[in-house]
Amino acid sequence: QPVFAPYRDKIKMNNKRQQDYAGQLSYEYIKVQSAAVSDPIHR
């Protein structure tokens, strides 16, 4: 059991990082979408 502890923590860390990355992506996407909506020239 203790042998897998660091590995499990590493997986948890990766999951956290992927969630942060996904959140960043959706934030960028929303920013771009709202910019496109508020600025008709770029459409």
C-alpha positions in Angstrom: 0.0 0.0 0.0 2.6 2.7 1.0 4.5 1.9 -2.2 1.7 3.3 -4.3 1.2 6.4 -2.3 3.5 8.7 -4.2 2.1 7.4 -7.5 -1.4 8.1 -6.4 -0.4 11.6 -5.4 1.2 12.1 -8.8 -2.1 11.0 -10.5 -4.0 13.4 -8.3 -1.6 16.2 -9.3 -2.0 15.4 -13.0 -5.8 15.5 -12.7 -5.6 18.8 -11.0 -3.4 20.2 -13.7 -5.7 18.9 -16.4 -8.6 20.5 -14.8 -6.8 23.8 -14.5 -5.8 23.5 -18.2 -9.4 22.7 -19.2 -10.6 25.7 -17.2 -8.1 27.9 -18.9 -9.1 26.7 -22.3 -12.8 27.3 -21.7 -12.0 30.7 -20.2 -10.1 31.6 -23.4 -12.9 30.3 -25.5 -15.5 32.3 -23.7 -13.3 35.4 -24.0 -13.0 34.9 -27.7 -16.7 34.3 -28.1 -17.7 37.3 -26.2 -15.2 39.4 -28.1 -16.7 38.2 -31.4 -20.2 39.0 -30.2 -19.4 42.5 -28.9 -17.2 43.3 -32.0 -19.2 42.6 -35.2 -16.3 43.5 -37.4 -14.4 40.3 -36.6 -17.4 38.1 -37.4 
